[in-house]
Amino acid sequence: NVIDKLLHEVDKKGAKEDAGPDTEYDYWRVRLQRLNDIAEHLKRADCKLIVSVLWTAKSTTMKRWSSLVNEMTDALNEAKDNVKYLTALEKYTECLYTGGPPVAMDVLPALVNNIKMMVTIARYYGTRERMM
């Protein structure tokens, strides 16, 4: 099933040796877009009707459906949160790609402070697993 596959996709953002901040940004933006697309589809009247019929019929698949919708909501919230915090970092990391050493030295203190803030405040990105 498409939703289940998306929720449990293998995280390949760090697969390349030269992966950097842009790879991370792209991963979370694409994931957010995919999850938003699915969420919008689930809000359509035809989808709601099918779910309603299955609930009324007490279908055995509804327990799994509820679990899947909850997982998707969590994943969507995680993607939104991560994109928000990564967007705040992007203006600093972009300088690392385009500027030379003097520019890097200028932006590093602000970048480090923003990463500290992200670790402290971010609900999902502030976890030890995400910061590794």
N, C-alpha and C positions, 0 to 999 in steps of 0.2 A: 504494500500500500504506500502511496506517495507521501502521505503525511508522516507515517512511521519512518520511512526511509530518510526523509529530510531531518527529522528530529534526532536520528541516531547516525547521521552521516559521519564518516571518519573525517576528523579535522586534519586537512592537508595543508593548512596555511603555512606550516613550518617545514614542509617537506623539502623545499629547495634550500640549499646551503646559503644562498645569497638573499634569502627572504628578509625583509625589513619591515619597518612601520607601514609602508604602503600596502604590503601584502596583508597585514592585519586589518587595516582599514577596509580594503576591498572585500576581504572575507566576511566581515560583519555587515557591510552594506548589502552585499548580495544575499546573505542569509536573511537580513531584515526584509528585503524586498520579496523574497520567496515566501516567507512566513506571512507577510502582509497580504500577498496575493491569495494565499490559502484562506486566511481569516476573512477576507472580503468575499470569497466564493462561498464560505460557510454561512454568511449573512444573507445570501440570496434566498428569495421566497421558495424556489423549488427545492433547495437543500433543506430549508427549515421544515417544509412540508414532509419530506421523506423522513427526517428525524422524528417529527411528531407522530407519523404513522407507526414507525418502529417502536417508539415509546408506548403508544397506545396498545400495540400488539404485544407488548412485553417481550420484545425480541431479546434473545440471549446475547446478541452482539452489542447491546446498549451499554453494558458494563464496560466493555473494552472501549467503546466509543467515548464514553465519559472520561475515562482515563486518558485517552488520546487527546481529547480536547483540552484537558487540564495541562498535559505535557506541552501541547502546542502553545497555550497561553503563557506558560512559564518561559518557553523558549523565545516567544515573541517579546516578552518583557525584558528578557536578558539581552536580546539583540538591540532593542531600543535603547536600553541603558548603556550598553557598550558603545554603540554608535555615538551617543551623546558625549560620553567622556573621551572617546578617541578623536572626535571632531575638535574638541578643545585642545588636544595635543598636536593636531595636524599642522597648525601654523608654525609650530616650533620645529617639528621634524622635517617639514618641507625645506626649511633652511639648510638642514643637514645634507639634503640631496643636491641642492642648487648652489650653496655657498661654499666657500673654502674654510680652512681652519680658523681664521679670525671670526667669521660669522658663527661657526660652531661654538667657539668659546663664548661668544656673546649670548647665545640662546640656551646653552646648557643649564645655567642656574634656574631659569624660568621653567625649562622642561622638567628638570628634577623636582622642582616645587609642585608642578602640576601632576606629576606622577605620584608624589606623596599624597596629594589631595585625593587623587583617584583611588589610591589604595585605602585611604581612610573612609571615603564617602561612598564610593561605588558599591552597590549591592552585590553585583555579580562579578565585576572585574576586580574588585578588591580582595578576591580570594587568592590564597597562596598558589593554587594550581594555575590560575590565569596569569599570574605575574611571572611565572617561570618561562 
